[in-house]
Amino acid sequence: FAEYVVIGNPIAHSKSPDIHTRFAADTAQDLRYGRLLAPLDGFVAAVQEFVAQGGKGANVTVPFKLEAYALATTLTTRAKAAGAVNTLKFDGGGMLGDNTDGIGLVTDIARNAGFDLEGKKILLLGAGGAARGVILPLLESHPAQLVIANRTPAKALELVQQFQPFAEQCALSACGFADVQQQFDLVINATSASLQADVPPIAPQVFGVATLAYDMMYGKQPTVFMQFAAAHGAQVRDGLGMLVEQAAESFFVWRGVRPRTDAVFVSLRTQLS
Ligand code: ATR
């Protein structure tokens, strides 16, 4: 069988082995998927050892996505745009670096939540690695407008400058949280504020009854961002579906087969509660 791992630090909490083991059973793929804890200063050595033992691919998580980007010998367009790699594929001495986070988000929103992004007004909160990773797939879904708002507005502006060439018909702009006043169809929280039980300070009028408020984080309870959005009438969704869909895309990159995701999603949700 082929060997895959998720590499991170910490890694014990990762749901990726559960997800990929279920995908493998569902698609009758002969593979094994485990967890690999790399020392904070030992990511490259851990990958090299895994490859030497015959490893075929890896998911990469916190804090190694930038090191994986630097290590890859070939990068996909979406990995280059994200500036980070969450999927490595080892093949004949080469290392393909890909990033499936953004397509995972878009698939969860468009297919699982049934929300068509074309022509929509999108507010993206945050300008760190998580935000950068989803901008290209969002633009490729042809929204009418994409506003990137961040606590540090200069970082949002840098992203706008980077992605302007891909914006085509989409109005792409940057601002601070206090500058956001209009209503949006979709508001995505890509800040890490939820980790501190914090909500980015945005005006409640960004939410309407048809607005989808999406938090890239997930947990047993709705995040504070979701609670804030729901209290102002929005529809809410957490990032559990994104987790499953990015995994499915990685599985496809490695195996060329698309696993079904709905049953895995339901089972993860049940485990959380
Ligand atoms: P990640 O990989 O999760 O994106 P990151 O690159 O460190 O992590 O980026 C964190 C993002 O969350 C940034 O946009 C950060 O805002 P700044 O650029 O101003 O630092 C944002 N963030 C973190 N804590 C926040 C908080 N309490 N309120 C609002 N935004 C926050």
Boltz pocket constraint, residues with backbone or C-beta under 6 A from the ligand:
constraints:
  - pocket:
      binder: B
      contacts: [[A, 125], [A, 126], [A, 127], [A, 128], [A, 129], [A, 130], [A, 131], [A, 150], [A, 151], [A, 152], [A, 155], [A, 190], [A, 191], [A, 192], [A, 193], [A, 196], [A, 198], [A, 199], [A, 200], [A, 201]]
      max_distance: 6.0
